[in-house]
Amino acid sequence: MNKYIKTWKDIKKVFGIKEVLDALFGSLLYALLVLTPSVLIFMQVVSMYYHLLSLWVILLVIVIILISALQLKLWQKALDLKKPDHELPLNRVFNLQIIIHGIIIIIIGLLFLIFFIPMMQI
Amino acid sequence: MNELNKYLWPTVKILIIPYLVLMFLLLYRIEYQITAPGGITEVETLIDVDYEVEDSKGSFSSTYVISFRRPTFFQFIINDFSTYNQVIILPEYYRHYTDSETRQISYLQKMTSVDASIIVAYELASDQNDDIVFDESSTYRVVLVTGKAEDLSQYDAIGLGDEFISMIGENDVVVSDFQNLEDFMIEGETYQFTFENEESSYQVSLSKADIEDDLLILNEYLLVDSSEIYPQYSEKESNIGGPSGGLLQTLSIYNMLVEEDITKGYKIAGTGTIRYDGTVGYVGGIKQKIATAYLNDVDLFFIPDIDERYSSHNYLEALAACEEFGIDPEGWLIPVGTVEQAISYLEGLDPHE
């Protein structure tokens, strides 16, 4: 964990906060372009095939994890493109970030499956 | 960001047209209505009667379908992949309603159907259980706005669900019986109507044409005065609207008021509106409701029996749906004309193993 935090501090030092945020906004923009139709598709498929709701929630969790991974990889790529000769272990940090995001998304998905959806069906 | 733009531009260039086409399919809405299977809701989770009786071993569930107006092109296309869904052209009389108005109508139907279920169930149960207090003073009549045509002169002023109080007709006669309104109006004149909602009462001027041409749809309902009944009941907020849960609501409430558990351990679902005299009315979305019940493994399903006043029959539609989905209707699909018939049927069943 300390190594992870230290790498983030190094990223800030090497690229500067402005460049890190610039790369983040770029990755968020492109991820949003993928996320928007994905969410619309899921909303519309769910309304048509509501009896398979649990299946759709599971698939949605997988898709959100993939889009989150895409956003993080684009963020990493944007940083790589800004300074191609840096020697920071970006891959390791962003892979760990993908796992953390994945776990959070899975927990939210499980909360929906176990608590919120049964409550909504009253 | 510029570096990323440059890096991704070749991919964006290729995908931009398909992306715009996809977004068009996902956002452009067309004048159709799609009905799809929904789910079942145990009535006990919605209505609770504060009275101690034997715990129910089975359950009564109302069946709901998902019905949505103006689907997108994308929904219209994927609808073809379902054997359960049904698509129709949006009825003309329904087109002008906004989504919010449709929801209001649906919740109004639900609210009045729960009151009808309470009335029928308490009346029936009071014959079996002397503890129950329910008589003529337990209900009151209201006339509610249940629909508005697009051409109604005061469309925005009158709210769906608002209560009609009175009209000042010709020669300043105050008319509160909504069925006699036309008798006190003359062509070309406007008259002051009084309506009331939860916030206030208000007046609007309507002409004879508004009433004569059914541009304003008023219906009379009986509502329950909960201070005049025993036992008390409570109703939870629900996302599900419409009147089709009436029969199952009535059966479930009745079961909460009598000693014997009429579920006999069965998982019971069904559909059908309930009238104040205990008769069961027709509903829509039969095929999707049968599919919903089938997908939820219910033990038996009540359906409105054939009623010669209608041209197409819920029971026959249900039989056709059972055949299509490979369900044996014998002992599973139970046609009933009244709530008493449903109770008699359940009383004649052996307990579930």
HADDOCK unambig.tbl for C-alpha pairs under 7 A between the chains (distance, minus, plus):
assign (segid A and resid 22 and name CA) (segid B and resid 1 and name CA) 5.71 0.50 0.50
assign (segid A and resid 23 and name CA) (segid B and resid 1 and name CA) 5.42 0.50 0.50
assign (segid A and resid 26 and name CA) (segid B and resid 1 and name CA) 4.78 0.50 0.50
assign (segid A and resid 26 and name CA) (segid B and resid 4 and name CA) 6.79 0.50 0.50
assign (segid A and resid 37 and name CA) (segid B and resid 23 and name CA) 6.65 0.50 0.50
assign (segid A and resid 40 and name CA) (segid B and resid 26 and name CA) 6.72 0.50 0.50
assign (segid A and resid 44 and name CA) (segid B and resid 75 and name CA) 6.17 0.50 0.50
assign (segid A and resid 48 and name CA) (segid B and resid 36 and name CA) 5.84 0.50 0.50
assign (segid A and resid 48 and name CA) (segid B and resid 79 and name CA) 6.88 0.50 0.50
assign (segid A and resid 49 and name CA) (segid B and resid 36 and name CA) 6.87 0.50 0.50
assign (segid A and resid 50 and name CA) (segid B and resid 37 and name CA) 6.70 0.50 0.50
assign (segid A and resid 50 and name CA) (segid B and resid 38 and name CA) 5.75 0.50 0.50
assign (segid A and resid 51 and name CA) (segid B and resid 37 and name CA) 6.30 0.50 0.50
assign (segid A and resid 51 and name CA) (segid B and resid 38 and name CA) 5.77 0.50 0.50
assign (segid A and resid 51 and name CA) (segid B and resid 39 and name CA) 6.56 0.50 0.50
assign (segid A and resid 78 and name CA) (segid B and resid 1 and name CA) 6.89 0.50 0.50
assign (segid A and resid 78 and name CA) (segid B and resid 3 and name CA) 6.49 0.50 0.50
assign (segid A and resid 78 and name CA) (segid B and resid 4 and name CA) 5.35 0.50 0.50
assign (segid A and resid 81 and name CA) (segid B and resid 3 and name CA) 6.13 0.50 0.50
assign (segid A and resid 82 and name CA) (segid B and resid 3 and name CA) 6.72 0.50 0.50
assign (segid A and resid 121 and name CA) (segid B and resid 41 and name CA) 6.87 0.50 0.50
assign (segid A and resid 122 and name CA) (segid B and resid 41 and name CA) 6.06 0.50 0.50
assign (segid A and resid 122 and name CA) (segid B and resid 45 and name CA) 6.73 0.50 0.50
assign (segid A and resid 122 and name CA) (segid B and resid 46 and name CA) 6.58 0.50 0.50
assign (segid A and resid 122 and name CA) (segid B and resid 238 and name CA) 5.66 0.50 0.50
assign (segid A and resid 122 and name CA) (segid B and resid 239 and name CA) 6.61 0.50 0.50
